[in-house]
Amino acid sequence: MKEFFKKAFNDMKESAKAQHEVDKAQFAAVKAESKARWEEAKAMGNPNTQKEMMQKERDEKIKEANIRKEEAESRIEAAKGNK
């Protein structure tokens, strides 16, 4: 019976250590994410940074639209070829 409790408490101790490591890693991740959000918010105060970000978003949307257009044109060509 004594060995049972000894093993149980040892298992609890190891589990607590492992959970502590998980908690430390999660805390570090949250801290880094918070700092990243702060830096992004601070950078948004700069008009040039905001313009660059908006331009990147527009460029990405244009790129996606061009891909969709090319796919649609190839479908049109395939449909014309089947007639």
N, C-alpha and C positions, 0 to 999 in steps of 0.2 A: 504494500500500500504506500509506503514511504517513497519508493522508486516512481510510482505512478505520479504522485504530486511533484516530485523533483523534475520529472520529464515534462509534465504539464507546464510548470512555471518556467522551465527553460525554453519551451516552445513559445510561450507568451512573450518572453524576453526577446527572442529572435524575431518574432512577428512585429513587436514594437519597434525594434531597430530598423527592420525593413520598411515599415510604414513611415518612420521618421525620414528615411532617405527619399521616399516618394514625396513626402510633404516638402522637403527641402528643394527637390527638383521642381515641383509645381510652383512653389513660391518664387523661385528664381525665374521661371518662365513668365509668371504674371508680372513680376517686377520689370523684366525686359520689355514685355508688351506695353506696359504702362509708360515706360520711358520712350518707346518708339512712338506711341500715340502723342505724347507730349512734344517730341521733336517734330513730328508731322504738323501738329497744330501750330507750333512756333514758326515753322517754315511757311505755312499758309499765310502768315502775316506779311510775307515778302511777296509783292505783286508779281515779280518775275517767276518765282517758284510756282505760283498759282497758274500763271499763263502757260508755263511749260507742262504742268500736269494736265491742264485742259486740252492742250494741243496733242499730247500723247493719247488722251481718250478719243479725240476726234480722229486721229490717224488710225487708231485701232478700229473704230467703227467704219471708217472708209475701207479699210483692208477687209473686214468681214463682209461688207456690202459687195465689194468686188468679187470675192470668192462665191457668194451666193449668186451673183449675176452670171459668172462663168459657168456655174453648175446649171443654172436655168437655161443658158444658151446651148450647152451640150445636150440637155434634155430636149430642147426644141429641135436641134439637128438630128437627134436620134428619132424623134417622132416624124420628122419630114422624110427621113430615110426609109421608114417602115411603110409609107403609103404607096 
